[in-house]
Amino acid sequence: MPLNTQVLRKGKPVHMSWDGLTLSCFLTTALKETDPEFEYQEGKTFGELPDGEWVNFGMSPIYYLATKSPLWHHGEITLTSDHHYEFVYDDGEKGEADFKAGDKFIMYRSHK
């Protein structure tokens, strides 16, 4: 089932390049804000991640994470803080993801 994600800022979609790294930043932000005690590695929680650091969800079972985050349970959250991430793709190109307090994250599965 496809994963659908969207960021709304002041009710309007934020246009961004969606890929695995952007999605990882999106999910890291959601867990930092709504389930900071959730472990990304044994003994390490999302709430302890320094600003700008993100967790790669490339091989994670995103649909089945046992988190209490409302993004997973209700399909949306509204951010309370700003988050900025920088990353480098395999080809050396740089990318970034910026999320602002008040942004609404939406996530749901769809099928045809």
C-alpha positions in Angstrom: 0.0 0.0 0.0 1.4 3.4 -0.9 2.3 5.8 1.8 0.9 9.3 1.3 2.5 12.2 3.1 1.9 15.9 3.0 3.0 19.0 4.9 0.6 21.9 5.1 1.7 25.4 6.1 -1.0 27.9 6.9 -3.4 25.5 5.2 -1.5 25.3 1.9 0.7 22.4 0.7 4.5 22.9 1.2 6.1 21.9 -2.1 9.2 19.8 -1.5 11.0 17.0 -3.1 9.8 13.8 -1.5 12.3 10.9 -1.4 13.6 8.5 1.2 15.8 11.1 3.0 13.0 13.8 3.1 10.6 11.1 4.4 13.2 10.1 7.1 13.4 13.8 8.2 9.5 14.0 8.2 9.2 10.8 10.4 12.1 11.8 12.7 10.4 15.2 13.3 7.0 13.5 14.0 8.5 11.1 16.6 10.7 13.8 18.2 7.6 15.9 18.8 4.9 13.3 19.6 6.7 10.3 21.0 10.2 11.4 22.2 10.7 8.3 24.3 10.4 6.0 21.3 13.7 4.2 20.7 15.3 4.4 17.3 18.2 2.2 18.6 18.4 0.3 21.8 18.8 2.9 24.6 18.6 5.9 22.2 15.3 7.9 21.9 14.1 10.3 19.3 13.8 13.0 22.1 17.6 12.8 22.6 18.5 13.4 19.0 20.3 16.7 18.7 18.8 19.4 16.4 19.5 18.6 12.8 20.1 14.9 13.3 17.7 12.5 11.7 17.1 8.7 11.6 17.2 6.9 8.3 13.9 5.0 7.9 15.0 3.4 4.6 14.7 -0.2 5.9 12.1 0.4 8.7 8.7 -1.2 8.8 7.1 2.3 8.8 3.5 1.0 8.9 4.1 -1.2 11.9 6.1 0.9 14.3 4.8 0.5 17.8 4.7 4.2 18.5 2.0 6.2 20.3 2.4 9.1 17.8 -0.9 10.5 16.6 0.6 10.7 13.1 0.5 6.9 13.0 -2.9 6.5 14.8 -4.9 9.5 13.5 -3.0 10.5 10.4 -1.9 14.0 11.4 -0.1 16.2 13.8 0.7 19.9 14.1 4.3 20.8 14.9 5.2 22.9 17.9 8.8 23.7 17.0 10.9 24.4 13.9 13.1 21.7 12.5 15.9 21.9 9.9 17.8 19.1 8.3 20.6 18.9 5.8 21.7 15.7 4.0 23.8 14.5 1.1 22.6 12.0 -1.5 24.6 9.1 -2.8 25.5 11.2 -5.9 27.0 13.9 -3.7 24.1 16.4 -4.2 23.0 18.2 -1.1 19.5 18.4 0.1 17.5 19.9 3.0 14.2 19.7 4.7 12.7 22.6 6.7 9.6 22.2 8.9 8.1 25.1 10.9 6.1 25.3 14.0 2.4 25.2 13.0 3.0 22.9 10.0 0.5 20.1 9.8 1.9 16.7 8.9 -0.5 14.3 7.2 0.3 10.6 6.6 -2.0 7.8 5.5 -1.9 4.6 3.4 -3.9 4.2 0.3 -4.8 1.3 -2.0 -6.4 0.8 -5.3 
